[in-house]
Amino acid sequence: MKTDLAYRLVVKEQEGIYIASFPSLPGCHTWGNTFEEAVKNAEEALAVYMETLAVNGDNIPEETSIDRPVSLGIVVHAPLTA
């Protein structure tokens, strides 16, 4: 079964670095020295977050705040839990 999921990524500049987080995924955040680095690191953080959920048998959270589709081209392959 294939399911496409989208999560809002928020990147904010703070004290000379960029903080990236997924508001609907508690604890899924990272940072970078540049905006681009923060987005790249967010891709990796999202992949690890989803893999960890799958390994632990946890449910994958649903996005609650997207009002229109967005895409960063991030693809994460993880088995879905029922």
Buried (B, 14 or more C-beta within 10 A) or exposed (E): EEEEBBBBBEBEEEEEEBBBBBBBBEEBBBBBEEEEBBBBBBBEBBBEBBBEBBEEEEEBBEBEEEEEEEEEEBEBEBEEEE
